[in-house]
Amino acid sequence: MVRYAIGNWKMDPPTRREAELLFSSLAQELGAQQAKGVEVVVCPPFIWLPLIAEYAESGTGYALGAQNVFHEKKGAHTGEVSLAMLKSMGVSYVIVGHSERRALYETNAIVAAKLKLVLEAGLKAVLCVGEKERVGDWHEFLKEEVEEALAVVDPGELEHLIIAYEPIWAIGGSETDTPDDALGMAVFIRKLMQERFGERGGSVPVLYGGSIEADNVAPFALQEGIDGVLVGHASRDAGQFARIVRTMAGEA
Ligand code: PGA
């Protein structure tokens, strides 16, 4: 079974030099990890993708991901980045519907359009879902996020889909969810997938994200039912991200 360690660098590092440094330290630290059952994915900002593409292509042990994509294939869209551009840069994973994008303007319908583009192109989509707070009918909120995105997915595309459960209140380093509750939510999401797609839906990987660091990753990522982690701030520290990967590979 493959576990996923996906690093989301968000809007960092701020300079080209620091970006190159982070890439090269990661390449050194993560060289041989892929063989050990952990798929390592690094998602830098768009502007640093060309820098890192070379490392990824030369087989350093991690795959290249994008943090976002525009929801239309082509057209006059100033400042946007298309899926074709990402693909030609060697990107094989695309994060879709991160809560920080949803907070800007992305509705479930826009997220669904992005998801469809990524899956149709045969790239892996990392669909992010998660509640703002655990009050009221928050299961219903999550159900809507999942179901509105899934409405566009064909069963044949499921092998390219990964879902990341990221409770918004847990993002940013303040507190994590508890491993038990995160597992409960992964089970809930898997049930929704099964209702829509049958058994096949249940095999879509479900990850946890939200304040994962080297010291707390084990109880999340090593339990059965959570297939890996989406890591924000801790992925911008090469040593710490490598420790996360080693823990997941059972080596730390
Ligand atoms: P964090 O971010 O690890 O800094 O909480 C996670 C995410 O936003 O994907």
Residues whose N, C-alpha, C, O or C-beta is under 5 A from the ligand:
A	BS01	PGA	N8 A170 I171 G172 G173 G209 G210 S211 I212 L230 V231 G232 H233
